[in-house]
């Protein structure tokens, strides 16, 4: 039972990390686009509706 719980925890952590990495990658892309455009990052964040 404990092993299953540990497995589940590792699985959810992996998922969280994956989502975090993807979101960070998206954020970096947004920042790059942002610099090219010369607008503030907050505006883009608001427009995209970051959660």
C-alpha positions in Angstrom: 0.0 0.0 0.0 2.8 2.4 0.9 4.6 1.7 -2.3 1.5 2.5 -4.3 1.1 5.8 -2.4 4.7 6.7 -3.1 4.3 5.8 -6.8 1.2 8.0 -6.9 3.1 10.9 -5.3 6.0 10.6 -7.7 3.5 10.5 -10.6 1.7 13.6 -9.5 5.0 15.4 -8.9 6.2 14.5 -12.4 3.0 15.8 -13.8 3.3 19.1 -11.9 6.9 19.4 -12.9 6.0 18.8 -16.6 3.2 21.4 -16.5 5.6 23.8 -14.8 8.3 23.3 -17.4 5.8 23.7 -20.2 4.4 26.9 -18.7 7.9 28.3 -18.1 8.7 27.6 -21.7 5.6 29.3 -22.8 6.4 32.2 -20.6 9.9 32.5 -22.1 8.4 32.6 -25.6 5.9 35.2 -24.5 8.8 37.3 -23.0 10.8 37.0 -26.3 7.8 38.0 -28.4 7.2 40.8 -25.9 10.7 42.2 -26.3 10.4 42.2 -30.0 7.1 44.0 -29.7 8.3 46.3 -27.0 5.1 46.2 -24.9 4.9 45.3 -21.2 4.8 41.7 -20.1 1.9 42.4 -17.9 -0.3 43.3 -20.8 0.4 40.0 -22.5 -0.1 38.1 -19.3 -3.5 39.8 -18.9 -4.5 39.2 -22.5 -3.6 35.5 -22.3 -5.3 35.1 -18.9 -2.5 33.3 -17.1 -3.8 31.1 -14.3 
